[in-house]
Amino acid sequence: MHGAARGVVVLYESQERARARQHERATHEAIARRLASLMRFEYAGEYDPLARYPGPVYVVSVVG
């Protein structure tokens, strides 16, 4: 990524989805990474409720 990130994108999965097949998990992560790139945000990985993220946070929520 070029320049400073304007915010971060994080991936949030419900408890049921956290046990999803590895392929699904990799797909969700790839989508979140691509979205971060398009938005010029940094991809910050799995959502951490205790983390202090710099700037706006965009959550890619995978539920159900």
N, C-alpha and C positions, 0 to 999 in steps of 0.2 A: 504494500500500500504506500502511496506517495503522500507526504505531508502528514500533519497531525490528524488523528481520528476526531470526528465530531461527536462521537458518542460510542456506545457499545451495543452489540447484539448478543443476547444470551439465549440458551436453549433451556426450556423448562418442560419436563415430562412428569406426568402424574405417576403415582406409585405403581399403578398397574402397567403403564407404558414403560416404566424404567426396566421392567423385566422383558421387554420386547426383544425380538430376534436381533442379532447383531447387524444384519443387513438393513433393517428398518432404522436402527439407531444411526448407522453410518449415513443413510439417506437424509435423515432429519438434520444431522450435523452439516452435511454438504449444503443443504438448502440454507441453513442459518449462516454458514460462511459466505455463500454467494450473495445473500441478502446484505450482509455486512459490507461486502465489497462494493455492491451497487450503491449503498447509502453512504459510502466513505466512512463507515464506522469500523471499529475494531471488533473482531469476534472474541468474546470473552469466555466461551465454553459453557459448561453447565451452570445454571443459575444458582447463586449462593446467597441466601437471604441475609447473611451476616456481612457480605462484602459491601464495600463502598466503591461504587463505580463512578468513573469520571464522566461527567456530562450526561446527556439523556440515555436512557436504557430502552431498547426495543426488545421485547420478549417474544420469542418464537415458542408458542405454547402447543404442546402435543399432548392431547388428552384422549381418554376413552378407550 
